[in-house]
Amino acid sequence: MGNQESTQSLSEHEIARLSAETNFTPAEVAQWYKGFKRDCPSGKFTMARFQAIAEGFFPAGDAENFTKFIFNGMDLEEDASLNFESFIKVTSLLARGTKEEKLRWAFHVRDIDHTGFITKEKMQLVEDSVFSMIANHVPLPDDENTAEKRTEKLYNLIEKDQDGRVTVDQFKVGLNQDQDIVNALSLHDTVQ
């Protein structure tokens, strides 16, 4: 899948297939591919490259751990790199996916060991990484101004049966109750 695309351009058939599998038009897929090949001539987008980009967005914070969680959520083939197909599918989901798709992906990022559920400890690791990245540069309400408070608030919102494990369905139902999260996930067509 990814090896062929590293040495040549995408065929019209591949462009049409990726367009059908994403929320991008064929012209947009072709444009994304052109940029991907310019930035990743090897045909692979690595975690190191992703971390370098993230550091540019968060120069005052430590983005290393957060980018590992996000990258692992993007790495559909779990090979520590993204080929164009994985990249365009995740980019489409994040930019133009439905709220349901985005919630499922957000769950996947927090299910760091791919067991099919989230524990409070897993959620704490992800929230710790977010707070390391944003440091004290983003004003937050008093009930979310530390990683521990944010974890507690979110976990209590989604973990209703008190069994210590959150399934993807519990995650989606719980987060749908937080209007700020719903608003953030409802943004469509954010990438041109």
N, C-alpha and C positions, 0 to 999 in steps of 0.2 A: 504494500500500500504506500508507504512513505519512501521507499528506496527509489522507485522509478521517478518520482517527482523531483528528486534532488538534482538530477542531471538534465532535465528537459522541462519545457513548459507544459502546462496542462492541456490536454486535448479538449476539443469541444464537448466530447462525451463526458469527460471528467468534470468539466465546468458545469454542464447541465445536471449531472448527478449531484454535485455538491450544492448547486442552487436548489434542487429539489429537496435535499436533506437539511437545508438551513433556511434562514429567513432573509437571504441575500439574493439579489437578482444575478443572472449570469455575468452581467457587466461588473457588478460589485465583486463577485468571486474572483474574476480575472484581475481586477484592480488590487484586491487584497493579496492575491498571489504575487503580483508584481512587487508590491512592497515587502512581502515576506521574503522573496528571493533576494531583494536588495539588502535587507537587514540580516538575513540568514542564508548566505550563499550555499552553505552545506546542505540546506534543506531541513535542518534541525534547529529548533528554538530550544536552547538549553536553560536550565535553572540559573546558571551564572549570568546569562544574558538578561533573563527576567529580573533577577535581583539587581543588576546594574540599572535597569530601567526604573525599577521601584525606588531605588535610592535617590534617583533624580527627582521623584515626586515627593519624597519624605526625607530631605537632607538633614533635618534636625533630629530625626528619630532612627531607631534601629529596625529596619524592615526585613532583616534576614529571616527570622523565624516565620513571620507572617507570609513572606513570599514563598517559603517552603510549603506551607499549608495550602496556599492558593495554587501554586504550581502543581502540587500533587493532586489537587482537585481538577486541574486541567489536563493532566497527563493520563489520557484515556487508555493508553497502552501500557502504562506503568513501566516505562523504560528510561526515565530521567530526561526525556526530551520530548518535544512536540514536533510532529511532522505537520505539514500544512493542513491536512485533513482534520486532525485533532484541533489544531489552532482555530480553523475557521468555524468548526462546529461549536466550540466553547465560546468564541467571540460572538457568534450569532445568538447563542443562548443568553449570554450576559447582556448583549446590546438590545436584542429584539425578542427574546424568549417571553413566554407567558409567566405570570406570577407563579404558577404551579411549577414550571420548569426551573425557575430561579430558586424557589424554596427547596426543591429536590437537590439542586446543585449545592446550595448553602449547607444542607444537611450532609452531603457527600464530603464537603471540605472539613466539616467538624467530626465526621466519622473517620478519624485519622488512621485507624488500623483496619478499616473496611470490614467491621464485624456486623454491620447492619443496624447498629444502634449507637447512641451517644450517651456517655456518662457525664456526670458533673465534672469529673477530672479532665475528660477530653475537652469539654467546653472551656474549662479554665485555662488549659494550655493555649487554645486559640485566642481567647480574650486577652491573656497575658501578652501574646505576640502583637495584638492590635494596639494595646496600650504602650508597648515598647516602641512601636512605630510612630504613633501620634504624639507620644510624650504628653506634654501639657499644652499642646498647641490647639486643641479642639475643645471648646467649652462644652461641658456636659452637665446634665441635671445632677443634683446632689445624690440621687439614688443610683447613678451610673458613673460617677466620677472616679472610680477605681475599677481595675479588672475584676476584683472580687465582688464588688457590688453589682457590676454589669452581669457577671456570670450568675450570681444569685437571682437577680431579677429575671433574666431570660430563662434560667432553669426552672424557676417556680412557675413561670408562665406556661411552659411546655410539658413539664413532668407532673401530670395529674394523678397517676395511679400509685405513686410513691414506691415503685419497684426498683428505682435507681438506674433505669434504662429508658431512653427515649427512642421511639421508632420514628421513621420518616413521616408516618401519618400523624403522630402526636406532635412532631416538630411543626408540620405544616398547619395543623389546627391551632396550635398555641401561638405561633408567630402571626397568624392572620388576625389575632386579637390585639396586636400592637399596631396602631394606626401609623406611626412613624415608619415602621418596617414595611407595612403594606404600601405606603406612599413611595418609599424608595424602590421597592420591587416592581411597582406599576409603571415605572418610566419605560417607554418604548421608543424605538428608533433613536437611540442615543448615539449610535455610531453610523457615520455616512460612508 
